[in-house]
Amino acid sequence: MGMVDGPQSSLFLTDAIREALHFYFALMRSRTQTPAALKAGCVFDVTHAQVTWLGWHAFFGVFSRKQACNSALVQALRHELDNPEFQPIQRALHSIVDMRWHRFTENIPN
């Protein structure tokens, strides 16, 4: 069994990831609301669900590379990604996120 394998470890880690994603969404939103950001014309036009899905996808991509050590965590991350709430986001971002390799493609629109 690997260091992060097992139901207790995967539950702890998915909760920690969920909290981190929520924190980073709030941080990005607050940073774009500062006077300097507003003066520079910064616009924060992403939803919490979009940030969360991209975050789950990124963690899944990292941990799935060593599935033998992280099988329970990879399964928990896959469960999070399969949330029906994320289906529209997954379809919308399909052209820029390579689902096979878990990385962005060259198709990011300007």
N, C-alpha and C positions, 0 to 999 in steps of 0.2 A: 504494500500500500504506500502511495506517495505522500508527500508532506501535506497536501491539501485535499487528499481523497477522503471520502466518507461523508455521510449525511450531515453530521454536526458541522464539519469544516465547511462544506459547501453552503449550508444555511447561513453560517456566520459570514462567509465571504460574499454571498449574494446580497445579504443585508448591508454589508459595508459598501459594496459597489452601488447599490441603490441609493444609499445616503450620499455617497460621493457624487453621483450623477445629479442628484437633487441640489447639492451644494454648488456644483459647477454651473448648473443652469442659473441659479440665483446670483452667483458671482458674475457671470457674463451679463445678465440682465442689469445688475446694479452698476457694473462698469460702463455700460452704454448709456446710463442715465446721469452720469456726472456732467457738470457744466462744460468741462473741456470736451467731452465726447459729444455732447449735444451741439456745441459750437462747431466741431469738426464735421457734423452731419452724420454721426454714427446712428445706425438703425439696427435694432435687434429684432429681426423678423423671423424667428424660429420659435416653435412651440416646445413646451416641456417634453411632450411625447417624441418629437423629432430628436432632441438632444439625448433623451433616454434611449431611444432605439439605436442611435449611432454609438452610444456608449456601450450598450449591451453587445452590439455587433463587434466593436473593437475588443472588448474583453474576451468574447467568444473566439475571435481570431487569434489572440495571443495564447489563451489557455488550451485551445484545441490542437495546437502544434505538439503538445506533449500529452496526448489523451491518456496514455497508459498511467501517467502520474496524477492526472486530474479528471478522471472519468466522471465522478459524481458532480464535480463543479461544471464540467462541460455539459452534462445532461441538464443541470439546473439553469445554466445560461441559455441553452437551446429552448428550454421551457419558457423562459422570459421572452425570448425572441419570437416565440410562437403565439404570444398574446394577441388575440384578435384586434385589440386596439392599434397594433402596429401594422396591420395589413395594408392600409392606405399609404402609410409612410414608406413601407418596403416597396410598394409598387412605384411610388413617386420617385424614390431614390435609386431605383433599379438601374437606371442609365448611368449613374456615377459611382455606384458601389458594386464592385465585382464580388458577387456572392460566393464564387468558388474559392477565391483566394483571400477574401476578407480584407480587401484594400480598395482604395479609390482608384478609379480608372482615369483615363485622360479626357473623359467626356464632361468635365465640370463646366457648366455654362457660365458665360461672362456676366 
